[in-house]
Amino acid sequence: MILAPFSRPFSMMAKPVGARCNLACTYCYYLEKANLTQGNGVMDDKLLERFIQQYIEAQTVPFVQFTWHGGEPLMRNIRFFKLALELQKRYGGGRTIENSIQTNGTLLTDEWCRFFAENRFLVGISIDGPREHHDAFRHTRRGTSTFDDVMRGIDLLNKHGVDWNALATVNSANVEQPREFYEFFREIGCQFLQFTPVVERGIFEEGGRRSEEGLSKLPGFDGSGELMPYSVRPEQWGKFLCEVFDLWVRRDVGRLFVQLFDTTLANWVGEMPGVCTLSKTCANSAVIEADGSVYDCDHFVFPQYRLGNLRDKTILELIYSPQHQQFARQKTDQLASTCRSCEWLFACHGECPRNRFLPDTDGRFTVNYLCEGYRQFFQHVAPYMKFMADELREKRPPANVMNLFK
């Protein structure tokens, strides 16, 4: 029996349609996960109620954040999300409850946007930059462009006054054009920008097909797997970050919020960062699939990281399980020796374990593939981060960083 409540909030990303999606993005790491789920791939009402009730009751803070993800969650109809809101009210117990949803934007309609506006959803839009960057890998199942449909969706969100942010991948198509990438998001009025590097590997049979091992086993901790051609190289990632930062810091501090830069500043002042990849430990979080299966992390939806099923166990049992607690600790426990002696350890913490597949001096595959890129970035931004951290400690707005350029 579990007696102790959580001492801090935890999160559980919900996948109402699992890996189902109306698009077929080349670099997507999630489409194959449909092979791991049972049933028809859609979260039923009974499971939804069980999830919402337990998720709310397990929280020890007055604020609860629900995150709906996919696949493409808008492939579930509005009725499902209306029911979710009703259940949140029923079990809320006076807590403040907010919802965010991540979508590719192509299925947005006036009806969806009115619903999001009325219920104060924060909508994340997946878009990789200008048309030529976006369409390089984000396309329909027939291989056709999605850019116009995404931009139409953003226009609808703006029309209805829905808060939205952009989530972009940095990949082989856009990593060499940081200025074009960043200026695009400024021009479309984006106020909150997240971007993440594409680092994907596969295990293949002869002839180039994904092997069964590749579908069920995360290439990583043994150094196996072939880097996919749309992935970024470490030196590209570092240069991209430095150039985007230079564009942002001169004009847009306090105007356009870039998640990675905010997270870096949080680590500089010793606060808990808002992104798990740069946190000291893996976040107290998990993901629930449409069939009720719960996994350690969205990027670790593989059989060996399955915690169980919410139909059979409670959320508390799953999150408090020895397996999940060990998963949360492994980020620190399995740090490379080079990381432990690195001057930037406080800012990076070895980044995400899924990217640790280079050999360390002791032969273990514990070095992060993107390490050199992050080193370049942290060294470049150090004077600015120190200045902004000092400004925050003196309770002055970080926008005063502009003084460095006078």
C-alpha positions in Angstrom: 0.0 0.0 0.0 1.3 3.5 -0.9 1.0 5.8 2.1 3.0 8.9 1.0 1.6 11.4 -1.4 3.8 13.1 -4.0 5.9 15.8 -2.5 5.9 17.7 -5.8 3.6 17.7 -8.9 3.9 15.1 -11.5 2.7 14.9 -15.1 1.2 12.2 -17.3 0.9 13.0 -21.0 -2.3 11.5 -22.4 -2.6 10.0 -25.9 -6.4 9.8 -26.7 -5.7 8.2 -30.1 -2.3 6.8 -29.4 0.0 7.0 -32.4 -2.7 7.5 -35.0 -2.1 10.5 -37.2 -3.4 11.9 -40.4 0.1 12.8 -41.5 3.2 10.7 -42.2 6.2 12.9 -41.2 9.5 11.4 -42.3 11.2 11.8 -38.9 8.3 10.8 -36.7 9.4 8.5 -34.0 5.9 7.7 -32.9 3.9 6.2 -35.8 5.4 2.8 -35.2 4.1 2.8 -31.6 0.6 1.8 -32.9 2.1 -1.8 -33.0 2.5 -1.8 -29.2 -1.1 -0.9 -28.2 -4.1 -3.1 -27.8 -7.7 -2.6 -29.1 -8.9 -0.1 -31.6 -6.3 2.6 -30.7 -8.8 5.0 -29.1 -9.2 5.8 -25.5 -12.7 4.9 -24.3 -14.8 6.9 -21.9 -14.4 4.5 -19.0 -10.6 4.7 -19.2 -10.8 8.5 -19.6 -12.8 8.8 -16.4 -10.4 6.5 -14.5 -7.4 8.5 -15.7 -8.9 12.0 -14.9 -10.1 11.0 -11.5 -6.9 9.4 -10.4 -4.6 12.0 -12.0 -6.4 14.8 -10.2 -6.6 13.0 -6.8 -2.9 12.1 -6.9 -1.8 15.8 -7.1 -0.8 17.5 -3.9 -0.9 21.1 -5.4 -3.9 23.2 -6.2 -3.0 23.4 -9.9 -3.4 20.5 -12.3 -2.2 20.5 -15.9 -3.6 18.1 -18.5 -1.5 17.6 -21.7 -3.1 15.9 -24.7 -0.8 14.6 -27.3 -0.5 12.1 -30.1 -0.2 11.0 -32.9 -2.8 13.6 -33.8 -5.3 14.1 -30.9 -7.7 16.0 -33.0 -8.6 12.7 -34.7 -10.6 12.2 -31.5 -13.9 14.2 -31.8 -14.9 17.2 -29.7 -17.3 15.1 -27.7 -14.4 13.3 -26.2 -12.8 16.5 -25.0 -16.1 17.9 -23.8 -16.5 14.8 -21.7 -13.0 15.3 -20.4 -13.8 18.8 -19.2 -17.0 17.5 -17.5 -15.0 14.9 -15.7 -12.4 17.5 -14.7 -15.1 19.6 -13.1 -16.6 16.5 -11.4 -13.4 15.4 -9.8 -11.6 18.7 -9.6 -12.2 19.3 -5.9 -11.7 23.1 -6.2 -8.4 22.8 -8.0 -7.4 25.0 -10.9 -7.3 22.8 -14.0 -5.8 23.8 -17.3 -5.4 21.9 -20.6 -2.9 22.0 -23.4 -3.0 20.1 -26.6 -0.3 19.4 -29.2 -1.6 19.3 -32.8 -0.2 19.4 -36.3 -2.8 22.1 -37.0 -4.2 20.6 -40.2 -7.5 19.5 -38.7 -8.3 22.8 -37.0 -11.7 24.3 -37.8 -13.8 27.2 -36.5 -15.6 24.7 -34.2 -12.4 23.4 -32.7 -11.0 26.9 -32.2 -14.2 28.2 -30.6 -14.0 25.2 -28.2 -10.4 25.9 -27.3 -11.1 29.6 -26.8 -14.1 29.0 -24.6 -12.2 26.5 -22.5 -8.9 28.3 -22.4 -6.8 25.6 -24.0 -3.2 26.3 -24.8 -2.6 24.9 -28.3 0.8 23.8 -29.4 1.3 23.8 -33.2 3.9 21.6 -34.9 5.6 23.7 -37.6 9.2 23.5 -38.8 9.6 27.0 -40.2 9.1 28.4 -43.7 7.4 26.3 -46.4 10.6 24.8 -47.8 11.7 23.8 -44.3 8.4 22.6 -43.1 7.4 20.5 -46.2 10.8 18.8 -46.3 9.7 16.2 -43.8 6.1 17.1 -42.7 3.8 15.8 -45.3 0.6 13.8 -45.9 0.5 10.1 -46.4 0.5 10.8 -50.1 3.7 12.9 -49.7 1.9 16.2 -50.4 2.5 19.6 -48.7 1.0 20.4 -45.3 2.3 24.0 -44.9 -0.8 25.8 -46.2 -3.1 23.8 -44.0 -1.0 24.5 -40.9 -0.9 28.2 -41.6 -4.7 28.2 -42.1 -5.0 26.5 -38.7 -2.8 29.3 -37.1 -5.0 31.9 -38.7 -8.1 30.3 -37.2 -6.5 30.2 -33.7 -5.7 33.9 -34.1 -9.2 34.6 -35.3 -10.7 33.1 -32.2 -8.2 34.5 -29.8 -6.7 31.1 -28.8 -3.3 31.1 -27.1 -0.8 29.0 -29.1 2.9 28.3 -29.2 5.0 26.8 -31.9 6.9 23.5 -31.6 9.5 23.1 -34.3 12.0 20.4 -34.9 15.6 21.3 -36.0 16.6 18.8 -38.7 18.8 18.5 -41.7 16.5 20.7 -43.8 16.6 23.8 -41.6 19.6 23.5 -39.3 21.8 25.4 -41.7 19.4 28.4 -42.0 18.9 29.6 -38.4 18.2 33.2 -39.5 15.4 32.2 -41.9 14.1 29.8 -39.3 13.9 32.4 -36.5 12.7 35.3 -38.7 9.8 33.2 -39.9 8.4 32.7 -36.4 8.8 36.5 -35.7 6.9 37.3 -38.9 3.9 35.0 -38.1 3.5 36.6 -34.6 4.7 33.7 -32.6 5.3 34.6 -29.0 6.3 31.3 -27.5 8.7 29.1 -29.5 10.0 25.6 -28.7 12.4 23.8 -30.9 14.0 20.4 -30.5 16.8 18.7 -32.4 16.0 15.6 -34.4 18.3 12.8 -33.4 16.9 9.5 -34.7 18.5 6.1 -35.2 17.2 2.8 -36.5 18.1 -0.8 -36.6 17.7 -2.2 -40.1 17.6 -5.5 -41.9 19.4 -6.0 -45.1 17.5 -4.0 -47.7 16.8 -1.1 -45.5 13.6 -2.2 -43.7 13.2 -1.6 -40.0 13.8 -4.8 -38.2 11.6 -6.2 -35.4 14.4 -5.4 -33.0 14.3 -1.8 -34.2 10.5 -1.6 -33.5 10.7 -3.0 -30.0 14.1 -1.9 -28.7 15.4 1.6 -28.2 18.7 1.9 -29.9 20.8 3.7 -27.4 22.4 2.3 -24.3 24.6 -0.1 -26.3 25.6 2.3 -29.0 23.7 0.5 -31.7 21.6 2.0 -34.4 22.3 3.9 -37.6 21.8 7.7 -37.5 19.0 8.7 -39.8 19.8 11.3 -42.6 17.4 13.9 -41.3 19.1 14.1 -38.0 21.3 17.0 -37.0 25.0 16.8 -36.3 26.4 18.1 -33.0 28.4 21.0 -34.6 25.3 22.0 -36.6 23.2 22.1 -33.4 25.7 24.2 -31.6 26.0 26.7 -34.4 22.2 26.9 -34.9 21.7 27.6 -31.2 24.3 30.3 -31.1 23.0 32.1 -34.2 19.4 32.0 -33.1 20.3 33.2 -29.6 22.2 36.2 -31.1 19.1 37.2 -33.1 16.9 36.8 -30.1 19.0 38.5 -27.4 19.4 41.7 -29.4 15.7 42.3 -30.1 13.3 40.0 -28.5 14.1 39.4 -24.8 10.8 39.7 -23.0 8.9 39.8 -26.3 9.4 36.4 -27.8 9.9 33.5 -25.3 12.2 30.7 -26.5 11.8 27.7 -24.2 15.4 26.5 -24.5 16.8 29.9 -23.6 14.4 30.3 -20.6 15.4 26.8 -19.4 19.1 27.7 -19.7 18.6 30.8 -17.7 16.7 28.8 -15.0 19.7 26.5 -14.6 21.9 29.6 -14.4 20.0 31.0 -11.5 19.6 27.6 -9.8 15.8 27.2 -10.4 14.0 24.1 -11.6 14.1 24.3 -15.4 10.8 23.9 -17.3 12.3 21.2 -19.7 13.1 17.7 -18.6 16.0 17.3 -21.1 18.1 19.9 -19.2 16.9 18.9 -15.7 19.1 17.1 -13.2 16.8 14.0 -13.2 14.2 12.7 -15.5 11.0 14.5 -14.7 8.4 12.9 -12.4 6.3 12.1 -15.4 4.9 9.4 -17.7 2.7 8.8 -20.7 -0.6 6.9 -21.0 -1.5 5.4 -24.3 -5.0 5.0 -25.6 -5.3 1.4 -24.4 -4.3 2.4 -20.8 -0.7 1.3 -21.0 1.6 3.6 -19.1 5.3 4.1 -20.0 8.2 5.9 -18.3 8.4 8.6 -20.9 7.1 9.7 -24.3 10.4 9.0 -25.9 10.7 5.6 -24.2 7.5 3.9 -25.4 9.1 0.5 -25.8 8.1 -2.8 -24.1 11.0 -2.7 -21.6 9.8 0.7 -20.3 6.1 -0.2 -19.9 5.0 0.3 -16.3 1.7 -1.5 -16.5 -1.9 -0.6 -17.4 -4.2 1.9 -15.7 -7.0 -0.6 -16.0 -5.2 -2.9 -13.6 -3.2 -0.6 -11.4 -3.6 2.9 -10.0 -1.6 5.9 -11.1 0.1 6.0 -7.7 1.2 2.4 -8.0 2.6 3.0 -11.5 4.5 6.2 -10.7 5.8 5.0 -7.4 6.9 1.6 -8.8 10.6 0.7 -8.4 10.9 0.6 -12.2 9.8 4.2 -12.7 11.8 5.5 -9.8 14.9 3.8 -11.2 14.2 5.3 -14.6 14.0 8.8 -13.0 17.3 8.3 -11.3 19.2 6.8 -14.2 19.9 10.2 -15.8 22.1 11.1 -12.9 23.3 7.6 -12.0 24.5 6.9 -15.5 26.2 10.2 -16.2 29.4 9.9 -18.3 32.6 10.6 -16.4 33.3 13.4 -18.9 30.0 15.0 -17.8 30.8 14.8 -14.1 33.9 16.9 -14.6 32.3 19.3 -17.2 32.0 23.0 -16.3 28.6 23.0 -18.0 27.1 20.1 -16.0 24.8 22.5 -14.1 23.3 23.8 -17.4 23.0 20.4 -19.2 23.0 17.5 -16.8 23.9 15.2 -19.6 20.7 16.2 -21.6 18.3 13.4 -22.5 19.3 9.8 -21.9 17.9 8.8 -25.3 20.8 10.7 -26.9 23.5 9.1 -24.9 25.0 6.6 -27.4 28.7 7.7 -27.8 31.4 5.8 -25.8 33.0 7.4 -22.7 36.6 6.9 -21.7 35.6 3.7 -19.9 33.9 2.2 -22.9 30.4 2.7 -21.7 27.9 4.3 -24.1 27.0 7.2 -21.9 28.2 10.3 -23.7 25.5 12.5 -25.3 25.6 12.7 -29.0 24.9 16.4 -28.9 27.5 17.2 -26.2 29.8 19.3 -28.4 26.9 21.4 -29.7 25.7 22.2 -26.2 29.3 23.0 -25.1 29.5 25.5 -27.9 26.2 27.0 -27.0 26.8 27.3 -23.2 30.2 28.9 -23.7 28.7 31.4 -26.2 25.8 32.5 -24.0 27.6 32.4 -20.6 28.2 36.3 -20.4 24.6 37.0 -21.3 23.2 34.4 -18.9 25.3 35.7 -16.1 24.1 39.2 -16.8 20.4 38.2 -16.9 20.8 36.1 -13.8 22.3 39.1 -11.9 19.5 41.3 -13.2 16.9 38.8 -11.9 18.6 38.6 -8.5 18.4 42.4 -8.3 14.7 42.1 -9.4 15.3 44.0 -12.6 13.7 42.8 -15.9 16.0 40.6 -18.0 15.3 42.8 -21.0 18.0 45.0 -19.6 20.4 42.6 -21.4 20.0 45.2 -24.2 22.5 47.3 -22.2 25.2 44.9 -23.3 24.9 46.2 -26.8 25.0 49.9 -26.0 
